[in-house]
Amino acid sequence: MKRTSSTSRRKQPRTKDKSRVLELAIVALFALVLIYGASFAIRVTHGFSKTIDMPEYSVRLQILNGCGVTGAASKLAKALPGLISLPLEVAILDTDDFNSYDVKESFVISRDGDLKAAGLFAQQLGLNADNIVYKPIENNYRSISLTLVLGDDFETIINPVSE
């Protein structure tokens, strides 16, 4: 039996022109994706790398006011990042008052056995190396490695005289 229906039509194949445009669009899209991937790979592999200088010594510092000038320890704590450079890294843990206010010359107390870090710290602040003493803290739960006791000369530490 033969069916003849006026409503059902046979789909005609797409013309070659429409098919060709679609193929070109796909190829162009693929090329764009490929170019984007290549540029991303170049940026990742040929990007710049930044060398970070790591400190040799990490100091956990306590600053004690031994001169009696109000706010001396806090003033030095604010100025200290500009005074210290590599190979030291300093983290200020505490600023407080010393048990006496008649300290004439600032000094450093090393709380651990490493006097090299204490020596570098004193040198960078312009303190005499003879002003370093070793006295451990009994229950050092904050891991303080150095204590700086400020004397009457604390202004020369904050504002060093250029020679």
C-alpha positions in Angstrom: 0.0 0.0 0.0 1.2 3.3 -0.9 0.8 6.2 1.3 0.4 9.5 -0.1 -0.1 12.3 2.2 -0.1 15.8 1.4 0.8 16.9 5.0 3.9 14.8 5.4 6.8 16.1 3.5 10.1 14.7 3.2 12.9 16.9 4.8 15.3 18.1 2.3 19.0 17.8 3.1 20.6 21.0 4.2 22.3 22.9 1.5 26.0 22.7 1.3 26.4 26.4 2.0 24.8 26.2 5.4 26.8 23.1 6.3 30.0 24.8 5.3 29.3 27.9 7.4 28.6 25.7 10.4 31.9 23.8 9.9 33.9 27.1 9.6 32.2 28.4 12.8 33.2 25.3 14.7 36.8 25.5 13.4 37.0 29.2 14.4 35.7 28.5 17.9 38.2 25.6 18.3 41.0 27.9 17.2 40.0 30.5 19.7 39.9 28.0 22.5 43.3 26.7 21.4 44.8 30.2 21.4 43.4 31.0 24.8 44.8 27.8 26.3 48.2 28.4 24.7 48.4 32.0 26.1 47.4 30.7 29.6 50.1 28.1 29.4 52.7 30.6 28.4 51.7 33.0 31.2 52.0 30.2 33.8 55.2 28.7 32.6 57.0 31.9 31.7 55.7 34.1 34.5 58.1 35.9 36.8 59.1 34.3 40.1 59.8 36.5 43.1 62.6 35.5 45.4 61.8 36.0 49.0 64.7 36.5 51.4 64.1 34.4 54.5 65.4 35.6 57.9 68.1 33.5 59.5 66.9 34.5 63.0 63.4 34.9 64.2 63.2 36.9 67.4 60.3 37.0 69.8 60.8 40.2 71.6 59.6 41.7 74.9 60.3 45.4 75.4 60.5 46.7 79.0 60.5 50.4 80.0 63.4 50.9 82.4 63.8 54.7 81.9 60.5 55.9 83.4 59.5 57.9 80.4 55.8 57.3 79.8 55.2 55.4 76.6 58.8 54.7 75.8 58.3 51.0 75.2 55.3 51.5 72.9 57.1 54.3 71.1 60.0 51.9 70.4 57.7 49.1 69.4 56.2 51.4 66.7 59.6 52.4 65.4 61.3 49.0 65.5 60.1 47.6 62.1 62.0 50.4 60.4 65.2 49.8 62.5 65.5 46.0 62.0 66.5 44.3 58.7 67.6 40.9 57.6 68.9 38.4 58.8 66.6 39.2 61.7 62.8 39.0 61.9 61.3 40.5 65.0 57.9 39.8 66.5 57.0 42.0 69.4 55.1 40.0 72.0 54.9 42.4 74.9 55.6 45.9 76.1 55.6 46.5 79.8 57.5 48.2 82.6 60.8 47.0 84.0 61.1 46.5 87.8 63.2 49.7 88.0 63.1 53.1 86.4 66.8 54.0 86.9 68.3 52.1 83.9 70.9 54.4 82.4 71.9 52.4 79.3 69.6 50.1 77.3 70.5 46.4 77.3 69.4 43.1 75.8 68.5 40.0 77.8 68.8 36.7 75.9 66.2 34.3 77.0 67.6 31.3 75.1 71.1 30.1 74.6 71.5 31.7 71.1 73.6 34.8 71.8 74.2 35.3 68.0 70.6 36.6 67.5 71.0 38.8 70.5 74.3 40.2 69.2 72.8 41.0 65.7 69.7 42.6 67.3 71.9 44.8 69.6 74.1 45.7 66.6 71.2 46.8 64.5 69.9 49.0 67.3 73.3 50.5 67.9 73.7 49.0 71.3 77.0 47.9 72.8 77.6 44.2 72.5 78.7 44.3 76.2 75.1 45.1 77.1 73.9 41.6 76.4 73.1 39.2 79.3 71.8 35.7 79.4 68.9 35.0 81.8 66.3 32.4 80.9 62.6 32.8 81.9 61.4 30.0 84.2 58.0 29.4 82.6 58.5 30.9 79.1 55.1 29.9 77.7 55.2 32.7 75.2 58.6 31.6 73.9 60.2 35.0 74.3 63.7 34.9 72.9 64.9 38.4 73.7 64.0 41.1 76.2 65.0 44.7 75.4 65.2 46.9 78.6 65.1 50.6 77.7 67.3 53.0 79.5 67.7 56.7 79.5 69.3 56.4 76.0 66.2 55.0 74.4 65.8 58.1 72.2 69.1 57.4 70.5 67.8 53.9 69.5 64.6 55.4 68.0 66.4 58.3 66.3 70.0 57.1 65.6 72.5 59.9 65.0 73.9 59.6 61.4 77.7 59.6 61.3 
